[in-house]
Every structure is written in structure tokens, then in C-alpha cells.
């Protein structure tokens, strides 16, 4: 007859139990990290493929002799995580690569699966001698650079860049001031002066052109005001007799023109006489 020995279940030591718990916890953390990284990579690819959608740019004359460009940029977040502190920067350059103006919009958070419109505004000085002066008188293509910088999925910095060529129609395209008949060198006289341009911009123009005829030394020889009321896409050509001061020669001189509208003053590039 064999002896019967009771089976005794011994509880594993505490150190063993702690080590086993740590192994299971480490495995769970690893799985969470793998899932997080996988979804973050997927969301990042989706975000990079989602190009910001710029809307059309509108313009208006601004204070201090400037043109104000305004528009919207729609930014979408198709990923699974929010985009924190997303800031849009917009720069406008002319066809020669010269910076005309820049706009920095306030940062905001884009929740996962959402989209948002950013309003952008760029003020471009168009005074004489500046790179923006050609916007008044010359049609051209502008380069609009858009940057977006943010933190994605709580940890990863991300940057989006979009460069777009935008056709610009000048409000005083082909602006010319021409003298019909040169006045005699002595004695007061009048001379027919023709102002012509095309309004290739988006808005009608109503105001007054103040045109001053200057000698080669910058002395004012005469001046006249030209009323302007042109619709978008229209042409303007008006001839007026301008009194020229005695002994003031216009040879090698220029016409200095200022457009006044709704209390704003815009200086056009000087127009040289032959």
C-alpha cells in the first residue's frame, strides 16, 4: 500500500510575481507605443498629402501709400491626432524674387479630422523706389509662399510649404503720360498732356489723378488734375491742356502722378519724358 502525499501549491515568491507583472506591463506599453507610432505615421502621411488650399486674393488701396492683399487659406487635418499651435505664414514675392510683404497669422489648434480657414492680409508699400511700385503699373505673376508650422500628435514638429504663382492685374497697367507738342522755351504756354492706362485690377477706380510736370532738375513746370472713373477691365485716355511756366523746359523731365481716392493717396512711379 503506497503512501498518499498531499499536493501542496506554493505561492511564487513576491520578487517573481513582481518581475512577471513588470513583463506584462512592459508588453502592454510596447503594444501601445507600436499602435501610437503606427497611427502617428499614418496621420503624418495624410497630413503631408493634404495641401493647404489658398483662396483668391483680393486687394484694396490702403493707408500710407500701400496695397492691401487679403485672402483665405483652408487647412485640413485628416489625421487621427490634433495639430497644436498651427501657425500660417504667407509671403508675397514679385517675379524677380523680391519680397513684397509678409503676413503671420495667430497660431491655433486643429482637432483631428477638422479643417479651418485662416484669413491672411499682407500690406505692400507701393511708394516710389520700392519693389512694390510695379504692382500699380505692370501686370505680372506673383509668387505666394505659404508655410504652416505646428506640433503634431502631441510630440512631432511638422511643417507644410506651398508655393503658388498668382496672376496680378495692375490697376494702372501701362500707365503713360505723353506730351503732344513741346511748348516754346520762353513765355507762358499750354501743352496737351495725355494720361492713359488700363484698369486690369479686380476693382473699379474712382478718384482723381494729380499730375505734375517736372523739369530734368525736378522743378515743377505745371500741373493738372484728371478725374478718374474706370470700371474693372476698362481703359482710360484723357487729354488736357496744361499751362507750363515761362522758361521751364520739359526736355528730359518727368511726370509725377498721385492718385487720390476716398481720402487715400497713392503715388505712381514717375513717367519720364523723352
Secondary structure, DSSP 8 states (H G I E B T S, - for coil): -------------HHHHHHHHHHHHHHHHHHHHHHHHHHHHHHHHHHHHS--EE---EEEEETTTEEEEEEEEEEE--SSS-EEEEEEEEEEE-TT--EEEEEE---EEE-TT-EEEEEEEEEEE--TTSGGGHHHH--EEEEEEEEEEEEETTTEEEEEEEEEEEEE--TTEEEEEEESS---SSS-EEEEEEEEEE--SSS-EEEEEEEEEE-TTS-EEEEEEEEEEE-TT-EEEEEEEEEE-TT---TT-EEEEEEEETTEEEE---EE--
